[in-house]
Amino acid sequence: MLPGIVGLKVELSNIEGKLKLGQLRKKEDQVGVYNALTQSSNLQDQALAHYMKKINSGTGGT
Amino acid sequence: MYIPSNMKMDDLSTAHDFIDEFGFGVIVSDSLTGTHLPFVLHRDEGDNGVLYSHCAKANPHWKELDNKEVLIIFSGPHSYISPSWYAQSPAVPTWNYAAVHAYGIVSLLDDKQTLDAVEAVVGQYEPGLLIDKNIISDEF
């Protein structure tokens, strides 16, 4: 296997992260979004809700 | 990436946690070539952490990476947001998401270091595979 691959190392000079999770909206709006995502059958919606809950952002405190 | 100050991940550990969870990124170099790879973060190395990965030599992208600055894009969960979900109207649809952009200088690894990088990926996603030699033998 090794002859066919090459390893990479990246020493990081900068990392920037963005959270656009509706966390700046009014609490009632956040609750509505979080509940809709949680109850959705769409797996992407559920994954987003799971992450919002995990980092406690955009859930309206629910 | 455009990040309004009130949407910025507030500390390095939040961004590191994000990479640990959503480590399948796109490495982009000067030529605007992008390669999708799983990355493993060693957060205690260097000032901002060090990422390890490996790619197929058949992919010529690696030939232009050594000692070059790259952008590695990590996408997280994302989804369409209906305005009907808000308590207040009128409102418009939007897309919500989280993302991390990591910048750094690439070093190509020798065979021994490459093996370590491969084992780091397997160790993160299926550690049992490093023990069970029936599935991956030592010859690999």
N, CA and C atoms of all chains as a GROMACS GRO file, in nm:
protein
  606
    1MET      N    1   0.082  -0.121   0.000
    1MET     CA    2   0.000   0.000   0.000
    1MET      C    3   0.086   0.126   0.000
    2LEU      N    4   0.195   0.129   0.083
    2LEU     CA    5   0.273   0.252   0.098
    2LEU      C    6   0.328   0.310  -0.034
    3PRO      N    7   0.372   0.223  -0.128
    3PRO     CA    8   0.423   0.284  -0.252
    3PRO      C    9   0.316   0.365  -0.326
    4GLY      N   10   0.193   0.337  -0.298
    4GLY     CA   11   0.085   0.405  -0.371
    4GLY      C   12   0.031   0.530  -0.305
    5ILE      N   13   0.083   0.564  -0.188
    5ILE     CA   14   0.029   0.682  -0.118
    5ILE      C   15   0.142   0.773  -0.071
    6VAL      N   16   0.104   0.895  -0.042
    6VAL     CA   17   0.201   0.990   0.014
    6VAL      C   18   0.134   1.063   0.131
    7GLY      N   19   0.208   1.071   0.241
    7GLY     CA   20   0.155   1.136   0.361
    7GLY      C   21   0.175   1.287   0.356
    8LEU      N   22   0.084   1.359   0.420
    8LEU     CA   23   0.090   1.504   0.426
    8LEU      C   24   0.084   1.551   0.571
    9LYS      N   25   0.162   1.653   0.600
    9LYS     CA   26   0.157   1.717   0.731
    9LYS      C   27   0.133   1.866   0.705
   10VAL      N   28   0.040   1.924   0.775
   10VAL     CA   29   0.013   2.067   0.758
   10VAL      C   30   0.021   2.136   0.894
   11GLU      N   31   0.127   2.214   0.913
   11GLU     CA   32   0.141   2.289   1.038
   11GLU      C   33   0.057   2.416   1.024
   12LEU      N   34  -0.041   2.429   1.112
   12LEU     CA   35  -0.142   2.534   1.093
   12LEU      C   36  -0.093   2.670   1.142
   13SER      N   37  -0.106   2.770   1.055
   13SER     CA   38  -0.070   2.907   1.092
   13SER      C   39  -0.192   2.983   1.141
   14ASN      N   40  -0.308   2.942   1.094
   14ASN     CA   41  -0.432   3.012   1.131
   14ASN      C   42  -0.552   2.919   1.115
   15ILE      N   43  -0.646   2.929   1.205
   15ILE     CA   44  -0.773   2.856   1.193
   15ILE      C   45  -0.885   2.955   1.220
   16GLU      N   46  -0.986   2.954   1.134
   16GLU     CA   47  -1.101   3.040   1.160
   16GLU      C   48  -1.229   2.958   1.148
   17GLY      N   49  -1.318   2.979   1.242
   17GLY     CA   50  -1.442   2.903   1.243
   17GLY      C   51  -1.562   2.995   1.246
   18LYS      N   52  -1.667   2.954   1.174
   18LYS     CA   53  -1.789   3.036   1.166
   18LYS      C   54  -1.909   2.953   1.209
   19LEU      N   55  -1.992   3.015   1.291
   19LEU     CA   56  -2.118   2.953   1.332
   19LEU      C   57  -2.233   3.040   1.282
   20LYS      N   58  -2.303   2.992   1.181
   20LYS     CA   59  -2.424   3.062   1.135
   20LYS      C   60  -2.541   2.970   1.166
   21LEU      N   61  -2.586   2.978   1.289
   21LEU     CA   62  -2.685   2.883   1.338
   21LEU      C   63  -2.812   2.954   1.385
   22GLY      N   64  -2.830   3.080   1.341
   22GLY     CA   65  -2.947   3.155   1.383
   22GLY      C   66  -2.939   3.200   1.528
   23GLN      N   67  -2.816   3.195   1.584
   23GLN     CA   68  -2.801   3.224   1.728
   23GLN      C   69  -2.820   3.371   1.762
   24LEU      N   70  -2.825   3.458   1.657
   24LEU     CA   71  -2.843   3.601   1.684
   24LEU      C   72  -2.990   3.640   1.680
   25ARG      N   73  -3.079   3.548   1.641
   25ARG     CA   74  -3.222   3.580   1.631
   25ARG      C   75  -3.286   3.577   1.770
   26LYS      N   76  -3.408   3.628   1.775
   26LYS     CA   77  -3.482   3.626   1.902
   26LYS      C   78  -3.499   3.481   1.950
   27LYS      N   79  -3.509   3.466   2.081
   27LYS     CA   80  -3.518   3.334   2.140
   27LYS      C   81  -3.634   3.251   2.080
   28GLU      N   82  -3.749   3.315   2.056
   28GLU     CA   83  -3.865   3.243   2.004
   28GLU      C   84  -3.836   3.187   1.864
   29ASP      N   85  -3.764   3.267   1.785
   29ASP     CA   86  -3.727   3.222   1.651
   29ASP      C   87  -3.631   3.102   1.658
   30GLN      N   88  -3.535   3.112   1.751
   30GLN     CA   89  -3.438   3.001   1.768
   30GLN      C   90  -3.510   2.872   1.807
   31VAL      N   91  -3.604   2.884   1.898
   31VAL     CA   92  -3.678   2.765   1.943
   31VAL      C   93  -3.755   2.703   1.826
   32GLY      N   94  -3.817   2.790   1.743
   32GLY     CA   95  -3.893   2.740   1.629
   32GLY      C   96  -3.806   2.666   1.530
   33VAL      N   97  -3.688   2.723   1.502
   33VAL     CA   98  -3.594   2.659   1.409
   33VAL      C   99  -3.543   2.527   1.466
   34TYR      N  100  -3.501   2.531   1.592
   34TYR     CA  101  -3.444   2.410   1.652
   34TYR      C  102  -3.548   2.297   1.656
   35ASN      N  103  -3.670   2.331   1.695
   35ASN     CA  104  -3.774   2.228   1.701
   35ASN      C  105  -3.805   2.170   1.563
   36ALA      N  106  -3.811   2.258   1.462
   36ALA     CA  107  -3.840   2.210   1.326
   36ALA      C  108  -3.730   2.117   1.277
   37LEU      N  109  -3.605   2.154   1.303
   37LEU     CA  110  -3.493   2.070   1.260
   37LEU      C  111  -3.496   1.936   1.332
   38THR      N  112  -3.524   1.940   1.461
   38THR     CA  113  -3.526   1.818   1.542
   38THR      C  114  -3.635   1.721   1.494
   39GLN      N  115  -3.750   1.779   1.456
   39GLN     CA  116  -3.864   1.694   1.418
   39GLN      C  117  -3.862   1.654   1.270
   40SER      N  118  -3.768   1.710   1.195
   40SER     CA  119  -3.762   1.680   1.052
   40SER      C  120  -3.717   1.535   1.028
   41SER      N  121  -3.765   1.478   0.916
   41SER     CA  122  -3.718   1.345   0.878
   41SER      C  123  -3.590   1.352   0.794
   42ASN      N  124  -3.551   1.474   0.757
   42ASN     CA  125  -3.431   1.494   0.677
   42ASN      C  126  -3.306   1.477   0.764
   43LEU      N  127  -3.215   1.390   0.723
   43LEU     CA  128  -3.099   1.360   0.807
   43LEU      C  129  -3.006   1.481   0.824
   44GLN      N  130  -2.998   1.566   0.722
   44GLN     CA  131  -2.916   1.688   0.734
   44GLN      C  132  -2.973   1.780   0.841
   45ASP      N  133  -3.104   1.791   0.844
   45ASP     CA  134  -3.169   1.874   0.948
   45ASP      C  135  -3.135   1.820   1.087
   46GLN      N  136  -3.144   1.688   1.102
   46GLN     CA  137  -3.118   1.628   1.232
   46GLN      C  138  -2.972   1.645   1.275
   47ALA      N  139  -2.881   1.633   1.176
   47ALA     CA  140  -2.739   1.650   1.207
   47ALA      C  141  -2.710   1.794   1.252
   48LEU      N  142  -2.775   1.890   1.186
   48LEU     CA  143  -2.756   2.031   1.223
   48LEU      C  144  -2.809   2.055   1.365
   49ALA      N  145  -2.928   2.003   1.393
   49ALA     CA  146  -2.986   2.019   1.527
   49ALA      C  147  -2.897   1.955   1.633
   50HIS      N  148  -2.842   1.839   1.601
   50HIS     CA  149  -2.755   1.769   1.695
   50HIS      C  150  -2.632   1.853   1.729
   51TYR      N  151  -2.573   1.915   1.627
   51TYR     CA  152  -2.455   1.998   1.650
   51TYR      C  153  -2.492   2.124   1.729
   52MET      N  154  -2.607   2.185   1.696
   52MET     CA  155  -2.652   2.306   1.768
   52MET      C  156  -2.669   2.275   1.917
   53LYS      N  157  -2.727   2.158   1.945
   53LYS     CA  158  -2.746   2.118   2.084
   53LYS      C  159  -2.611   2.095   2.152
   54LYS      N  160  -2.522   2.029   2.080
   54LYS     CA  161  -2.392   1.994   2.136
   54LYS      C  162  -2.312   2.117   2.179
   55ILE      N  163  -2.314   2.222   2.094
   55ILE     CA  164  -2.237   2.340   2.130
   55ILE      C  165  -2.325   2.449   2.190
   56ASN      N  166  -2.453   2.416   2.211
   56ASN     CA  167  -2.547   2.507   2.277
   56ASN      C  168  -2.553   2.642   2.206
   57SER      N  169  -2.584   2.638   2.077
   57SER     CA  170  -2.592   2.761   1.998
   57SER      C  171  -2.714   2.756   1.906
   58GLY      N  172  -2.796   2.860   1.911
   58GLY     CA  173  -2.911   2.870   1.821
   58GLY      C  174  -3.032   2.789   1.862
   59THR      N  175  -3.026   2.730   1.981
   59THR     CA  176  -3.138   2.646   2.025
   59THR      C  177  -3.240   2.724   2.108
   60GLY      N  178  -3.209   2.850   2.136
   60GLY     CA  179  -3.299   2.928   2.220
   60GLY      C  180  -3.299   2.881   2.365
   61GLY      N  181  -3.196   2.807   2.400
   61GLY     CA  182  -3.184   2.758   2.537
   61GLY      C  183  -3.263   2.631   2.563
   62THR      N  184  -3.323   2.573   2.456
   62THR     CA  185  -3.401   2.450   2.475
   62THR      C  186  -3.309   2.332   2.500
   63MET      N  187  -1.253   3.359   0.478
   63MET     CA  188  -1.398   3.344   0.490
   63MET      C  189  -1.453   3.467   0.560
   64TYR      N  190  -1.564   3.517   0.512
   64TYR     CA  191  -1.630   3.630   0.579
   64TYR      C  192  -1.695   3.582   0.708
   65ILE      N  193  -1.649   3.636   0.821
   65ILE     CA  194  -1.706   3.597   0.951
   65ILE      C  195  -1.742   3.723   1.030
   66PRO      N  196  -1.870   3.757   1.038
   66PRO     CA  197  -1.908   3.867   1.127
   66PRO      C  198  -1.859   3.835   1.269
   67SER      N  199  -1.819   3.939   1.344
   67SER     CA  200  -1.755   3.914   1.474
   67SER      C  201  -1.843   3.833   1.567
   68ASN      N  202  -1.976   3.848   1.552
   68ASN     CA  203  -2.065   3.775   1.644
   68ASN      C  204  -2.101   3.635   1.591
   69MET      N  205  -2.037   3.592   1.484
   69MET     CA  206  -2.056   3.454   1.436
   69MET      C  207  -1.926   3.374   1.441
   70LYS      N  208  -1.824   3.435   1.500
   70LYS     CA  209  -1.692   3.370   1.504
   70LYS      C  210  -1.688   3.263   1.613
   71MET      N  211  -1.632   3.147   1.582
   71MET     CA  212  -1.605   3.049   1.687
   71MET      C  213  -1.511   3.115   1.786
   72ASP      N  214  -1.548   3.117   1.913
   72ASP     CA  215  -1.480   3.208   2.005
   72ASP      C  216  -1.347   3.158   2.057
   73ASP      N  217  -1.317   3.031   2.041
   73ASP     CA  218  -1.184   2.989   2.084
   73ASP      C  219  -1.132   2.875   1.997
   74LEU      N  220  -1.001   2.856   2.008
   74LEU     CA  221  -0.933   2.756   1.926
   74LEU      C  222  -0.986   2.616   1.953
   75SER      N  223  -1.022   2.589   2.078
   75SER     CA  224  -1.067   2.453   2.111
   75SER      C  225  -1.199   2.419   2.042
   76THR      N  226  -1.286   2.520   2.022
   76THR     CA  227  -1.412   2.493   1.950
   76THR      C  228  -1.383   2.453   1.806
   77ALA      N  229  -1.287   2.524   1.742
   77ALA     CA  230  -1.249   2.490   1.605
   77ALA      C  231  -1.180   2.353   1.600
   78HIS      N  232  -1.098   2.325   1.699
   78HIS     CA  233  -1.032   2.194   1.704
   78HIS      C  234  -1.134   2.082   1.722
   79ASP      N  235  -1.230   2.102   1.812
   79ASP     CA  236  -1.335   2.002   1.832
   79ASP      C  237  -1.412   1.977   1.702
   80PHE      N  238  -1.435   2.085   1.628
   80PHE     CA  239  -1.507   2.076   1.501
   80PHE      C  240  -1.431   1.986   1.402
   81ILE      N  241  -1.299   2.007   1.395
   81ILE     CA  242  -1.217   1.925   1.304
   81ILE      C  243  -1.216   1.780   1.349
   82ASP      N  244  -1.212   1.757   1.481
   82ASP     CA  245  -1.218   1.619   1.531
   82ASP      C  246  -1.346   1.550   1.486
   83GLU      N  247  -1.457   1.625   1.486
   83GLU     CA  248  -1.587   1.564   1.453
   83GLU      C  249  -1.615   1.560   1.303
   84PHE      N  250  -1.570   1.662   1.232
   84PHE     CA  251  -1.599   1.672   1.088
   84PHE      C  252  -1.467   1.682   1.011
   85GLY      N  253  -1.385   1.578   1.020
   85GLY     CA  254  -1.248   1.584   0.972
   85GLY      C  255  -1.229   1.556   0.824
   86PHE      N  256  -1.338   1.538   0.750
   86PHE     CA  257  -1.325   1.514   0.606
   86PHE      C  258  -1.325   1.649   0.536
   87GLY      N  259  -1.205   1.693   0.493
   87GLY     CA  260  -1.192   1.828   0.441
   87GLY      C  261  -1.147   1.832   0.296
   88VAL      N  262  -1.139   1.953   0.244
   88VAL     CA  263  -1.090   1.976   0.107
   88VAL      C  264  -0.963   2.060   0.116
   89ILE      N  265  -0.852   2.006   0.068
   89ILE     CA  266  -0.726   2.082   0.067
   89ILE      C  267  -0.714   2.151  -0.069
   90VAL      N  268  -0.695   2.284  -0.063
   90VAL     CA  269  -0.691   2.365  -0.185
   90VAL      C  270  -0.557   2.438  -0.190
   91SER      N  271  -0.492   2.431  -0.306
   91SER     CA  272  -0.361   2.494  -0.321
   91SER      C  273  -0.365   2.603  -0.428
   92ASP      N  274  -0.247   2.660  -0.456
   92ASP     CA  275  -0.237   2.774  -0.548
   92ASP      C  276  -0.307   2.754  -0.682
   93SER      N  277  -0.298   2.631  -0.735
   93SER     CA  278  -0.354   2.606  -0.869
   93SER      C  279  -0.506   2.594  -0.866
   94LEU      N  280  -0.565   2.609  -0.746
   94LEU     CA  281  -0.710   2.593  -0.722
   94LEU      C  282  -0.755   2.449  -0.739
   95THR      N  283  -0.658   2.357  -0.737
   95THR     CA  284  -0.694   2.216  -0.730
   95THR      C  285  -0.740   2.186  -0.588
   96GLY      N  286  -0.844   2.106  -0.578
   96GLY     CA  287  -0.894   2.065  -0.447
   96GLY      C  288  -0.897   1.914  -0.436
   97THR      N  289  -0.850   1.860  -0.324
   97THR     CA  290  -0.857   1.716  -0.300
   97THR      C  291  -0.930   1.692  -0.168
   98HIS      N  292  -1.027   1.601  -0.171
   98HIS     CA  293  -1.108   1.568  -0.053
   98HIS      C  294  -1.038   1.456   0.024
   99LEU      N  295  -1.005   1.482   0.150
   99LEU     CA  296  -0.930   1.385   0.229
   99LEU      C  297  -0.976   1.386   0.375
  100PRO      N  298  -0.961   1.271   0.444
  100PRO     CA  299  -0.982   1.271   0.588
  100PRO      C  300  -0.856   1.323   0.659
  101PHE      N  301  -0.873   1.416   0.749
  101PHE     CA  302  -0.760   1.474   0.823
  101PHE      C  303  -0.770   1.438   0.970
  102VAL      N  304  -0.652   1.413   1.030
  102VAL     CA  305  -0.645   1.391   1.174
  102VAL      C  306  -0.569   1.508   1.235
  103LEU      N  307  -0.627   1.566   1.338
  103LEU     CA  308  -0.567   1.682   1.404
  103LEU      C  309  -0.486   1.638   1.526
  104HIS      N  310  -0.362   1.685   1.532
  104HIS     CA  311  -0.283   1.674   1.655
  104HIS      C  312  -0.279   1.814   1.714
  105ARG      N  313  -0.370   1.840   1.807
  105ARG     CA  314  -0.389   1.978   1.851
  105ARG      C  315  -0.276   2.030   1.940
  106ASP      N  316  -0.197   1.939   1.997
  106ASP     CA  317  -0.090   1.984   2.086
  106ASP      C  318   0.040   2.014   2.013
  107GLU      N  319   0.044   1.990   1.882
  107GLU     CA  320   0.166   2.019   1.806
  107GLU      C  321   0.156   2.160   1.745
  108GLY      N  322   0.268   2.231   1.742
  108GLY     CA  323   0.271   2.364   1.682
  108GLY      C  324   0.188   2.463   1.761
  109ASP      N  325   0.174   2.584   1.705
  109ASP     CA  326   0.099   2.689   1.775
  109ASP      C  327  -0.052   2.670   1.765
  110ASN      N  328  -0.098   2.619   1.651
  110ASN     CA  329  -0.242   2.607   1.627
  110ASN      C  330  -0.285   2.465   1.594
  111GLY      N  331  -0.193   2.369   1.617
  111GLY     CA  332  -0.223   2.231   1.583
  111GLY      C  333  -0.163   2.193   1.449
  112VAL      N  334  -0.154   2.062   1.425
  112VAL     CA  335  -0.099   2.010   1.300
  112VAL      C  336  -0.197   1.907   1.245
  113LEU      N  337  -0.223   1.914   1.113
  113LEU     CA  338  -0.311   1.818   1.047
  113LEU      C  339  -0.229   1.715   0.972
  114TYR      N  340  -0.273   1.590   0.980
  114TYR     CA  341  -0.208   1.481   0.906
  114TYR      C  342  -0.310   1.415   0.814
  115SER      N  343  -0.264   1.376   0.696
  115SER     CA  344  -0.350   1.303   0.604
  115SER      C  345  -0.260   1.228   0.504
  116HIS      N  346  -0.322   1.160   0.411
  116HIS     CA  347  -0.244   1.098   0.303
  116HIS      C  348  -0.334   1.088   0.181
  117CYS      N  349  -0.270   1.089   0.064
  117CYS     CA  350  -0.349   1.076  -0.059
  117CYS      C  351  -0.281   0.978  -0.154
  118ALA      N  352  -0.357   0.935  -0.254
  118ALA     CA  353  -0.304   0.843  -0.354
  118ALA      C  354  -0.199   0.916  -0.438
  119LYS      N  355  -0.086   0.848  -0.464
  119LYS     CA  356   0.016   0.909  -0.551
  119LYS      C  357  -0.035   0.925  -0.694
  120ALA      N  358  -0.136   0.846  -0.728
  120ALA     CA  359  -0.194   0.859  -0.862
  120ALA      C  360  -0.261   0.994  -0.880
  121ASN      N  361  -0.294   1.058  -0.770
  121ASN     CA  362  -0.350   1.194  -0.774
  121ASN      C  363  -0.233   1.293  -0.780
  122PRO      N  364  -0.211   1.360  -0.893
  122PRO     CA  365  -0.091   1.444  -0.908
  122PRO      C  366  -0.089   1.567  -0.818
  123HIS      N  367  -0.197   1.594  -0.750
  123HIS     CA  368  -0.203   1.715  -0.666
  123HIS      C  369  -0.087   1.722  -0.566
  124TRP      N  370  -0.046   1.605  -0.511
  124TRP     CA  371   0.059   1.606  -0.407
  124TRP      C  372   0.190   1.666  -0.457
  125LYS      N  373   0.213   1.658  -0.590
  125LYS     CA  374   0.342   1.705  -0.644
  125LYS      C  375   0.360   1.856  -0.630
  126GLU      N  376   0.251   1.928  -0.612
  126GLU     CA  377   0.264   2.074  -0.602
  126GLU      C  378   0.248   2.124  -0.458
  127LEU      N  379   0.241   2.032  -0.361
  127LEU     CA  380   0.206   2.076  -0.225
  127LEU      C  381   0.324   2.104  -0.132
  128ASP      N  382   0.441   2.042  -0.156
  128ASP     CA  383   0.548   2.049  -0.057
  128ASP      C  384   0.593   2.193  -0.034
  129ASN      N  385   0.596   2.233   0.093
  129ASN     CA  386   0.638   2.368   0.135
  129ASN      C  387   0.547   2.480   0.084
  130LYS      N  388   0.426   2.444   0.042
  130LYS     CA  389   0.334   2.546  -0.008
  130LYS      C  390   0.223   2.573   0.093
  131GLU      N  391   0.174   2.696   0.089
  131GLU     CA  392   0.062   2.731   0.177
  131GLU      C  393  -0.068   2.678   0.116
  132VAL      N  394  -0.153   2.622   0.200
  132VAL     CA  395  -0.280   2.567   0.153
  132VAL      C  396  -0.394   2.614   0.243
  133LEU      N  397  -0.512   2.604   0.188
  133LEU     CA  398  -0.636   2.624   0.265
  133LEU      C  399  -0.704   2.488   0.274
  134ILE      N  400  -0.744   2.450   0.393
  134ILE     CA  401  -0.820   2.326   0.411
  134ILE      C  402  -0.958   2.363   0.465
  135ILE      N  403  -1.060   2.326   0.390
  135ILE     CA  404  -1.197   2.364   0.424
  135ILE      C  405  -1.269   2.246   0.487
  136PHE      N  406  -1.320   2.268   0.607
  136PHE     CA  407  -1.400   2.166   0.675
  136PHE      C  408  -1.544   2.214   0.682
  137SER      N  409  -1.633   2.137   0.623
  137SER     CA  410  -1.775   2.168   0.631
  137SER      C  411  -1.838   2.084   0.740
  138GLY      N  412  -1.929   2.145   0.811
  138GLY     CA  413  -2.002   2.070   0.913
  138GLY      C  414  -2.146   2.053   0.871
  139PRO      N  415  -2.232   2.029   0.966
  139PRO     CA  416  -2.374   2.013   0.934
  139PRO      C  417  -2.431   2.144   0.879
  140HIS      N  418  -2.527   2.132   0.789
  140HIS     CA  419  -2.587   2.251   0.727
  140HIS      C  420  -2.725   2.214   0.678
  141SER      N  421  -2.813   2.312   0.672
  141SER     CA  422  -2.945   2.283   0.618
  141SER      C  423  -3.024   2.408   0.586
  142TYR      N  424  -3.123   2.389   0.501
  142TYR     CA  425  -3.218   2.494   0.464
  142TYR      C  426  -3.303   2.530   0.586
  143ILE      N  427  -3.326   2.661   0.602
  143ILE     CA  428  -3.407   2.709   0.714
  143ILE      C  429  -3.531   2.780   0.658
  144SER      N  430  -3.647   2.728   0.686
  144SER     CA  431  -3.772   2.787   0.636
  144SER      C  432  -3.813   2.906   0.721
  145PRO      N  433  -3.856   3.016   0.655
  145PRO     CA  434  -3.901   3.132   0.734
  145PRO      C  435  -4.027   3.100   0.815
  146SER      N  436  -4.095   2.993   0.778
  146SER     CA  437  -4.218   2.957   0.851
  146SER      C  438  -4.188   2.903   0.991
  147TRP      N  439  -4.060   2.873   1.016
  147TRP     CA  440  -4.023   2.820   1.148
  147TRP      C  441  -4.002   2.929   1.252
  148TYR      N  442  -3.986   3.054   1.205
  148TYR     CA  443  -3.966   3.165   1.299
  148TYR      C  444  -4.099   3.202   1.363
  149ALA      N  445  -4.088   3.257   1.485
  149ALA     CA  446  -4.209   3.303   1.553
  149ALA      C  447  -4.263   3.429   1.486
  150GLN      N  448  -4.171   3.507   1.425
  150GLN     CA  449  -4.211   3.635   1.369
  150GLN      C  450  -4.205   3.633   1.217
  151SER      N  451  -4.296   3.705   1.154
  151SER     CA  452  -4.292   3.723   1.010
  151SER      C  453  -4.313   3.872   0.981
  152PRO      N  454  -4.278   3.926   0.864
  152PRO     CA  455  -4.221   3.850   0.753
  152PRO      C  456  -4.075   3.811   0.778
  153ALA      N  457  -4.033   3.709   0.706
  153ALA     CA  458  -3.894   3.664   0.714
  153ALA      C  459  -3.859   3.597   0.582
  154VAL      N  460  -3.735   3.569   0.562
  154VAL     CA  461  -3.690   3.507   0.436
  154VAL      C  462  -3.620   3.374   0.466
  155PRO      N  463  -3.615   3.286   0.365
  155PRO     CA  464  -3.540   3.161   0.384
  155PRO      C  465  -3.391   3.188   0.398
  156THR      N  466  -3.321   3.097   0.461
  156THR     CA  467  -3.175   3.107   0.467
  156THR      C  468  -3.116   2.967   0.478
  157TRP      N  469  -2.984   2.961   0.488
  157TRP     CA  470  -2.914   2.834   0.505
  157TRP      C  471  -2.826   2.848   0.628
  158ASN      N  472  -2.839   2.759   0.722
  158ASN     CA  473  -2.756   2.763   0.843
  158ASN      C  474  -2.647   2.658   0.836
  159TYR      N  475  -2.531   2.691   0.894
  159TYR     CA  476  -2.417   2.600   0.883
  159TYR      C  477  -2.308   2.639   0.982
  160ALA      N  478  -2.213   2.548   0.996
  160ALA     CA  479  -2.089   2.578   1.066
  160ALA      C  480  -1.976   2.531   0.975
  161ALA      N  481  -1.865   2.605   0.978
  161ALA     CA  482  -1.752   2.569   0.892
  161ALA      C  483  -1.622   2.616   0.956
  162VAL      N  484  -1.514   2.548   0.921
  162VAL     CA  485  -1.381   2.588   0.968
  162VAL      C  486  -1.286   2.593   0.848
  163HIS      N  487  -1.209   2.700   0.841
  163HIS     CA  488  -1.103   2.711   0.740
  163HIS      C  489  -0.968   2.709   0.813
  164ALA      N  490  -0.880   2.621   0.769
  164ALA     CA  491  -0.749   2.608   0.831
  164ALA      C  492  -0.642   2.639   0.726
  165TYR      N  493  -0.543   2.719   0.764
  165TYR     CA  494  -0.434   2.757   0.674
  165TYR      C  495  -0.302   2.707   0.730
  166GLY      N  496  -0.214   2.665   0.641
  166GLY     CA  497  -0.083   2.621   0.689
  166GLY      C  498   0.007   2.582   0.574
  167ILE      N  499   0.128   2.540   0.613
  167ILE     CA  500   0.230   2.500   0.516
  167ILE      C  501   0.240   2.346   0.515
  168VAL      N  502   0.241   2.289   0.395
  168VAL     CA  503   0.246   2.143   0.380
  168VAL      C  504   0.390   2.093   0.385
  169SER      N  505   0.410   1.979   0.452
  169SER     CA  506   0.533   1.901   0.437
  169SER      C  507   0.493   1.763   0.389
  170LEU      N  508   0.558   1.714   0.285
  170LEU     CA  509   0.535   1.575   0.243
  170LEU      C  510   0.611   1.484   0.339
  171LEU      N  511   0.553   1.368   0.370
  171LEU     CA  512   0.611   1.277   0.469
  171LEU      C  513   0.687   1.164   0.401
  172ASP      N  514   0.789   1.112   0.473
  172ASP     CA  515   0.859   0.994   0.422
  172ASP      C  516   0.775   0.869   0.453
  173ASP      N  517   0.822   0.751   0.412
  173ASP     CA  518   0.740   0.630   0.426
  173ASP      C  519   0.703   0.600   0.571
  174LYS      N  520   0.800   0.615   0.660
  174LYS     CA  521   0.775   0.586   0.801
  174LYS      C  522   0.669   0.683   0.858
  175GLN      N  523   0.685   0.811   0.824
  175GLN     CA  524   0.590   0.912   0.873
  175GLN      C  525   0.453   0.893   0.809
  176THR      N  526   0.453   0.850   0.681
  176THR     CA  527   0.327   0.825   0.611
  176THR      C  528   0.250   0.712   0.680
  177LEU      N  529   0.325   0.607   0.718
  177LEU     CA  530   0.262   0.496   0.789
  177LEU      C  531   0.199   0.544   0.919
  178ASP      N  532   0.270   0.632   0.990
  178ASP     CA  533   0.215   0.690   1.114
  178ASP      C  534   0.087   0.768   1.084
  179ALA      N  535   0.087   0.841   0.972
  179ALA     CA  536  -0.030   0.921   0.935
  179ALA      C  537  -0.149   0.832   0.902
  180VAL      N  538  -0.120   0.719   0.832
  180VAL     CA  539  -0.227   0.623   0.800
  180VAL      C  540  -0.283   0.563   0.929
  181GLU      N  541  -0.192   0.526   1.019
  181GLU     CA  542  -0.238   0.465   1.144
  181GLU      C  543  -0.316   0.565   1.230
  182ALA      N  544  -0.281   0.693   1.218
  182ALA     CA  545  -0.355   0.795   1.293
  182ALA      C  546  -0.500   0.803   1.246
  183VAL      N  547  -0.520   0.794   1.112
  183VAL     CA  548  -0.657   0.799   1.059
  183VAL      C  549  -0.734   0.675   1.101
  184VAL      N  550  -0.671   0.558   1.084
  184VAL     CA  551  -0.740   0.434   1.122
  184VAL      C  552  -0.766   0.433   1.273
  185GLY      N  553  -0.666   0.482   1.348
  185GLY     CA  554  -0.682   0.486   1.494
  185GLY      C  555  -0.798   0.572   1.539
  186GLN      N  556  -0.826   0.677   1.461
  186GLN     CA  557  -0.939   0.764   1.498
  186GLN      C  558  -1.073   0.702   1.460
  187TYR      N  559  -1.077   0.635   1.345
  187TYR     CA  560  -1.207   0.589   1.294
  187TYR      C  561  -1.236   0.442   1.320
  188GLU      N  562  -1.132   0.359   1.331
  188GLU     CA  563  -1.155   0.217   1.359
  188GLU      C  564  -1.032   0.158   1.428
  189PRO      N  565  -1.010   0.195   1.555
  189PRO     CA  566  -0.887   0.153   1.623
  189PRO      C  567  -0.868   0.002   1.626
  190GLY      N  568  -0.977  -0.074   1.628
  190GLY     CA  569  -0.967  -0.219   1.634
  190GLY      C  570  -0.894  -0.277   1.515
  191LEU      N  571  -0.898  -0.203   1.404
  191LEU     CA  572  -0.835  -0.252   1.280
  191LEU      C  573  -0.683  -0.258   1.293
  192LEU      N  574  -0.628  -0.176   1.383
  192LEU     CA  575  -0.482  -0.176   1.402
  192LEU      C  576  -0.437  -0.301   1.478
  193ILE      N  577  -0.533  -0.367   1.543
  193ILE     CA  578  -0.501  -0.487   1.621
  193ILE      C  579  -0.533  -0.612   1.542
  194ASP      N  580  -0.644  -0.610   1.465
  194ASP     CA  581  -0.690  -0.728   1.393
  194ASP      C  582  -0.613  -0.744   1.262
  195LYS      N  583  -0.509  -0.826   1.266
  195LYS     CA  584  -0.423  -0.842   1.148
  195LYS      C  585  -0.485  -0.935   1.043
  196ASN      N  586  -0.603  -0.991   1.072
  196ASN     CA  587  -0.671  -1.073   0.972
  196ASN      C  588  -0.728  -0.986   0.860
  197ILE      N  589  -0.758  -0.861   0.893
  197ILE     CA  590  -0.820  -0.774   0.792
  197ILE      C  591  -0.713  -0.693   0.720
  198ILE      N  592  -0.624  -0.629   0.795
  198ILE     CA  593  -0.511  -0.560   0.733
  198ILE      C  594  -0.383  -0.625   0.785
  199SER      N  595  -0.308  -0.688   0.698
  199SER     CA  596  -0.187  -0.757   0.742
  199SER      C  597  -0.072  -0.657   0.755
  200ASP      N  598   0.035  -0.701   0.824
  200ASP     CA  599   0.151  -0.613   0.845
  200ASP      C  600   0.218  -0.572   0.714
  201GLU      N  601   0.200  -0.658   0.610
  201GLU     CA  602   0.265  -0.626   0.482
  201GLU      C  603   0.215  -0.493   0.426
  202PHE      N  604   0.094  -0.455   0.465
  202PHE     CA  605   0.043  -0.326   0.419
  202PHE      C  606   0.113  -0.212   0.493
   0.00000   0.00000   0.00000
